[in-house]
């Protein structure tokens, strides 16, 4: 019925780029479009498809949210992750300046444009530091791994956690 992934970049690939990737295979086009139409990022599925904004989660801590580029720009996730996050009991949400600005990962971008990627990451780390949060969360593990690496290199005592971990009450 639905394919649900905890990654905006993976869902964007299936939904927006698989049809192009398989464009030269007409026998697969119907299947590709059917799968793309029923593939959802986790928060999109919970909020848009199931109509949930409160999953009954509890998480203690001060948390800020980082919007991933694929979720924000490709999937148009705006308030879905925030609605879920703000309904978590005992969680103190603090807004992140530049929440929707790229962290500088972008897969090969961070390797091919390392200096620019590093500058973007430094800006993001500074914004996270200013929140006073104990945890930075998001919906794309690649962005969170990039940010966690930057936090550790700068000795900033903030940990990165996927939003699914918070909704599961881990931590």
C-alpha positions in Angstrom: 0.0 0.0 0.0 2.8 2.4 0.9 6.6 2.5 0.9 7.8 4.6 3.8 11.4 5.7 4.2 13.1 7.7 7.0 15.0 9.8 4.4 13.9 12.7 2.2 16.8 12.1 -0.2 15.8 8.5 -0.8 12.1 9.3 -1.3 13.0 12.2 -3.6 15.1 9.8 -5.7 12.3 7.3 -6.0 9.6 9.9 -6.5 11.3 12.4 -8.8 14.3 10.7 -10.4 13.3 7.1 -10.9 10.9 8.0 -13.8 13.8 9.7 -15.5 16.3 6.9 -14.6 14.0 4.3 -16.2 12.8 6.5 -19.1 14.4 4.2 -21.7 12.5 1.2 -20.4 8.9 1.7 -21.4 7.9 -1.7 -20.0 8.8 -0.5 -16.5 7.3 3.0 -16.7 3.9 2.1 -15.2 5.5 0.2 -12.3 8.0 3.1 -11.7 5.2 5.7 -11.5 3.0 3.5 -9.3 5.9 3.0 -6.8 6.8 6.6 -6.9 3.2 7.7 -6.2 3.0 5.5 -3.0 6.5 6.3 -1.6 6.6 8.6 1.4 9.1 10.1 3.7 8.2 9.1 7.3 6.9 12.5 8.6 5.0 13.1 5.4 3.3 9.7 5.7 2.4 10.2 9.4 1.0 13.7 9.0 -0.3 13.9 5.4 -1.4 10.3 4.8 -2.4 9.1 8.3 -3.4 12.5 9.7 -1.3 12.2 12.8 0.6 14.9 14.5 0.9 13.2 17.9 2.2 9.7 18.1 2.3 9.6 21.9 6.1 10.1 22.2 8.0 11.3 25.2 11.5 12.6 25.0 13.3 14.7 27.6 15.6 17.4 26.4 16.0 20.7 24.5 15.8 19.9 20.8 16.3 22.0 17.6 15.3 20.9 14.1 17.4 21.0 10.8 15.4 20.7 7.6 17.2 18.7 4.9 17.4 20.1 1.4 15.7 17.1 -0.2 12.8 17.0 2.3 12.4 20.8 2.2 12.9 21.5 -1.5 12.0 18.3 -3.3 9.2 17.0 -1.0 8.0 20.3 0.2 8.1 19.2 3.9 7.4 22.3 5.9 5.5 21.8 9.1 5.1 18.0 9.1 8.3 17.3 11.0 7.7 20.3 13.3 4.1 19.3 14.1 5.3 15.8 15.2 8.3 17.2 17.1 6.2 19.8 19.0 3.7 17.2 20.1 6.4 15.1 21.9 5.9 15.2 25.6 8.6 16.6 27.9 10.5 17.9 24.8 11.5 21.6 24.7 11.6 22.7 21.1 13.9 25.6 20.2 13.9 27.1 16.7 17.0 27.0 14.6 18.0 30.2 12.7 18.4 29.2 9.1 16.6 25.9 9.7 16.0 25.5 5.9 19.5 26.4 4.8 21.8 23.7 3.6 24.3 22.1 6.0 26.8 21.6 3.2 26.6 17.8 2.8 24.9 17.1 -0.5 26.7 13.8 -1.0 29.5 14.3 -3.6 29.2 18.1 -3.1 30.9 17.8 0.3 33.8 16.0 -1.4 34.1 18.0 -4.6 33.5 21.4 -2.9 35.0 20.6 0.5 35.9 24.2 1.4 32.5 25.6 0.6 30.8 22.6 2.3 33.0 23.2 5.4 32.0 26.9 5.5 28.3 26.0 5.2 28.7 23.4 8.0 30.4 26.0 10.2 27.5 28.4 9.8 25.1 25.6 10.6 27.1 24.5 13.7 27.2 28.2 14.9 23.4 28.4 14.6 22.9 25.1 16.5 25.3 26.3 19.2 23.3 29.5 19.7 20.0 27.5 20.3 21.4 26.0 23.5 19.9 22.7 22.3 21.2 19.3 23.6 20.0 17.6 20.4 19.7 18.5 16.8 17.2 16.4 14.8 16.1 16.1 11.2 14.7 13.7 8.7 17.8 12.8 6.7 20.5 10.7 8.3 23.2 11.9 5.8 22.7 15.5 6.9 22.7 14.5 10.5 25.9 12.5 10.1 27.6 15.5 8.5 26.4 17.8 11.3 27.4 15.3 14.0 30.9 15.1 12.6 31.2 18.9 12.6 29.8 19.1 16.2 32.4 16.5 17.4 35.3 18.2 15.6 34.3 21.5 17.3 33.7 19.8 20.6 30.1 21.1 20.8 28.2 18.9 23.3 25.1 18.5 21.0 24.1 15.1 19.6 22.4 14.6 16.3 19.4 12.2 16.3 17.0 11.3 13.5 13.4 12.4 14.2 12.3 8.8 14.2 14.5 8.1 17.2 12.8 10.9 19.1 9.4 9.7 18.1 10.4 6.3 19.4 11.4 7.8 22.7 15.1 6.8 22.4 17.8 8.8 24.0 
